[in-house]
Amino acid sequence: MLDFETYLAPLALTVGVFATIWPLSVVRSDASLVDAWWGPGFFAQIVVVLTLVDQIDNRDLLLAALIGVWSLRLGWVLIRRRLREGHEDPRYISLRDAWDPGFWWKSFFVVFVLQGVIQWVIALGPIHGVIAGSQPLGSIALVGALLAMAGLALETVADRQLDRFKREHPHDALCQTGLRSVMRHPNYLGEIVFWIGIGLIVSEVSLWAAVLSPLVITLFLTQVSGIPMLDERLSASRPGYADYKARVPGLLPGFKK
């Protein structure tokens, strides 16, 4: 029988870290500090679970390695961008305007605790994959690993292209080169592909856990806080974005919707 506390331990860890960051965000009036833990928190949850299970097998190590590289890379990208830009992320500026007065204490729930819960829900797939027990890696898991690495590579290239463009052009310039000449959000596509790969690795021990993580991340990126919010912000801040949006699909080249 699975120990329910093993599932709650990573939730307690990540919400605790987010809660620890919150007072600093209040002092600095910068809720985007929450992003510093968004990536690394996934890896930390897997590490916690690895310390609690009785046996660690090759699937556990594979999941930990892939999620470790993905999460630490994302954490570095977000922290570096925050330091370079030097101001609160526009997403949180919008939230601050919407939830004032009293955003300083409301942000504890609507930004920090909420992100901790969302992060845990997304991580539940690989968490269950680690807890579910030992089973030899099969061909599906190997395909999943290759797919996850492809998604990670796509994210890395997309982020590097965008960072280079920002260094070489005015702050309000619109990047339409490289991967963004054929899709508006290649980094989001890479993230979805990565989690589909993780799902395939988990699918050999659990079908529901295999579906959970890629489904949640895809819904959030395509319907909630990813593409919709970024499209809205860029439409207001980048001249020509409406035309670019009409010409270039969001995720898949050749598909307008």
Secondary structure as GFF3:
##gff-version 3
##sequence-region A 1 257
A	DSSP	alpha_helix	4	28	.	.	.	ID=ss1
A	DSSP	three_ten_helix	31	34	.	.	.	ID=ss2
A	DSSP	alpha_helix	35	52	.	.	.	ID=ss3
A	DSSP	alpha_helix	58	85	.	.	.	ID=ss4
A	DSSP	alpha_helix	90	99	.	.	.	ID=ss5
A	DSSP	alpha_helix	103	107	.	.	.	ID=ss6
A	DSSP	pi_helix	108	113	.	.	.	ID=ss7
A	DSSP	alpha_helix	114	131	.	.	.	ID=ss8
A	DSSP	alpha_helix	139	168	.	.	.	ID=ss9
A	DSSP	three_ten_helix	178	181	.	.	.	ID=ss10
A	DSSP	alpha_helix	186	203	.	.	.	ID=ss11
A	DSSP	alpha_helix	207	219	.	.	.	ID=ss12
A	DSSP	pi_helix	220	224	.	.	.	ID=ss13
A	DSSP	alpha_helix	227	237	.	.	.	ID=ss14
A	DSSP	alpha_helix	241	247	.	.	.	ID=ss15
###
